[in-house]
Amino acid sequence: MALRFLTAGDSHGDSLIGIIEGLPAGIRLSPREIRRDLLRRSRVYGRGARQKVEGDHVEILSGLWKGRTTGAPVALRIPNRGRTGGGGLSTAPRPGHADLAGCLKYGLLEVPPVSERASARGTAMRTAVGAVARAVLNPLSVVLVSHVRSIGEVDADPGRVPIEHIRRRADRSPVRSADGRAARRMMEAIRTAEQGGYSLGGSAEVIAAGVPPGLGSHVEWDRKLDARLAGALMSIPSVKVVEIGDGLETHRWPGPEAQDVITVERGHIRRPTNFAGGIEGGISNGREIVVRVYAKPIPTSRKTLPTVNLRTLKSRRSPYVRSDVCVVPAIAVIAEAVTAWELLGAFLEKFGGDHIDETVRNLRGYTAALAKRNRR
Ligand SMILES: Cc1cc2nc3c(=O)[nH]c(=O)nc-3n(C[C@H](O)[C@H](O)[C@H](O)COP(=O)(O)O)c2cc1C
């Protein structure tokens, strides 16, 4: 059975629920570990007042025996503490949200049945599910990091540093930037936007190291790893572009310069560059997986926009409810979680294993065979 998960819950409902099926047995899971990622998502600069209310505590309701997965479905619950403040939306769809299209689709005159479920509050559960995926990827030696590359007009350039440095710097930065100077300018831009009553978009990067060659497949369109990552990352609210490797740069270059050449050094195959972001033909090639997401500025801000009352069809301004100003640092963490989940799915397809020890054995056997072949 393939790895899968389902979520339920609304922005201002009792709680968010997630059910994960297909995890190998033997993985140590704790609410504390999952909460660490939830706090990385919520305690960043630019978020609104709700994040101060939400403690993002998570409960693991099933699927564990003595703290380790059993192979049975793992059910997670995140209580919603910030349940007030969702009113005032009733019949006026907000431009840039699912509100109008959702009301048309489901035959509604009131927005909450759509907005409650479409809300990015649901990304808390996506992050929790990703934290579980990361716990499985740990013994498989996969390391994931995320950092913010731009906010509004401010670009970050962390330079060519090991991903451990990127992770450490990003985790310490209120805007998840691995470039200290840019981080200060990003925070200034967010402050200015907040004072001016508008929101800011930006971009974030996820890097996954330790991914062996051979995840995903070229043989069918829906098995391609890049396609699967792109689809999943695009589902993050407000993400409008997904870039694999340096795609937004290389599409302008002459063809031969845009490829990662294959060289041999002392009998070992090498790929000196990684423009492809670790994926060629839909298959991981053994280099770091690099994906980037670009998010629009979120729709709600104090500068209200023209909309309509769905009951009277009279024009009005969109309602203002408490809102974030810039969610790009949060999106970096969510994208990291989403990437972890997709990579885990591809890992388990290739290496299987009802118990994590079996998965690890299968991975080791495969990498040993590859190393032998490389030495020929
Ligand atoms: C973590 C996170 C928090 C968000 N918070 C808000 C918010 O407070 N106000 C808002 O208008 N949009 C917010 N958004 C963006 C909207 O959820 C998103 O733009 C909307 O659902 C429409 O989806 P689309 O932009 O992908 O089409 C947030 C997005 C994320 C990822």
The ligand as an SDF file (V2000), in Angstrom:
LIG
                    3D

 31 33  0  0  0  0  0  0  0  0999 V2000
    1.1440   30.0110    6.3180 C   0  0  0  0  0  0  0  0  0  0  0  0
    0.1840   30.8330    5.5150 C   0  0  0  0  0  0  0  0  0  0  0  0
   -0.5540   31.8160    6.1360 C   0  0  0  0  0  0  0  0  0  0  0  0
   -1.4390   32.6000    5.4040 C   0  0  0  0  0  0  0  0  0  0  0  0
   -2.1220   33.5870    6.0470 N   0  0  0  0  0  0  0  0  0  0  0  0
   -2.9580   34.3830    5.3400 C   0  0  0  0  0  0  0  0  0  0  0  0
   -3.6450   35.4720    5.9730 C   0  0  0  0  0  0  0  0  0  0  0  0
   -3.4990   35.7130    7.1790 O   0  0  0  0  0  0  0  0  0  0  0  0
   -4.4570   36.2220    5.2070 N   0  0  0  0  0  0  0  0  0  0  0  0
   -4.6340   35.9890    3.8610 C   0  0  0  0  0  0  0  0  0  0  0  0
   -5.3780   36.6950    3.2190 O   0  0  0  0  0  0  0  0  0  0  0  0
   -3.9970   34.9900    3.2450 N   0  0  0  0  0  0  0  0  0  0  0  0
   -3.1580   34.1780    3.9360 C   0  0  0  0  0  0  0  0  0  0  0  0
   -2.4840   33.1750    3.2910 N   0  0  0  0  0  0  0  0  0  0  0  0
   -2.6570   32.9870    1.8450 C   0  0  0  0  0  0  0  0  0  0  0  0
   -3.9690   32.3780    1.4820 C   0  0  0  0  0  0  0  0  0  0  0  0
   -4.2300   31.2190    2.2490 O   0  0  0  0  0  0  0  0  0  0  0  0
   -4.0190   32.0080   -0.0100 C   0  0  0  0  0  0  0  0  0  0  0  0
   -3.5410   33.0520   -0.7770 O   0  0  0  0  0  0  0  0  0  0  0  0
   -5.4160   31.6940   -0.3870 C   0  0  0  0  0  0  0  0  0  0  0  0
   -5.8150   30.5050    0.2660 O   0  0  0  0  0  0  0  0  0  0  0  0
   -5.6450   31.5040   -1.8710 C   0  0  0  0  0  0  0  0  0  0  0  0
   -4.8740   30.4670   -2.3700 O   0  0  0  0  0  0  0  0  0  0  0  0
   -3.9560   30.7090   -3.6390 P   0  0  0  0  0  0  0  0  0  0  0  0
   -3.2520   32.0050   -3.3710 O   0  0  0  0  0  0  0  0  0  0  0  0
   -3.0210   29.5400   -3.6390 O   0  0  0  0  0  0  0  0  0  0  0  0
   -4.8210   30.7780   -4.8350 O   0  0  0  0  0  0  0  0  0  0  0  0
   -1.6040   32.3810    3.9990 C   0  0  0  0  0  0  0  0  0  0  0  0
   -0.8480   31.3750    3.3810 C   0  0  0  0  0  0  0  0  0  0  0  0
    0.0400   30.6080    4.1160 C   0  0  0  0  0  0  0  0  0  0  0  0
    0.8440   29.5440    3.4260 C   0  0  0  0  0  0  0  0  0  0  0  0
  1  2  1  0
  2  3  1  0
  2 30  2  0
  3  4  2  0
  4  5  1  0
  4 28  1  0
  5  6  2  0
  6  7  1  0
  6 13  1  0
  7  8  2  0
  7  9  1  0
  9 10  1  0
 10 11  2  0
 10 12  1  0
 12 13  2  0
 13 14  1  0
 14 15  1  0
 14 28  1  0
 15 16  1  0
 16 17  1  0
 16 18  1  0
 18 19  1  0
 18 20  1  0
 20 21  1  0
 20 22  1  0
 22 23  1  0
 23 24  1  0
 24 25  2  0
 24 26  1  0
 24 27  1  0
 28 29  2  0
 29 30  1  0
 30 31  1  0
M  END
$$$$
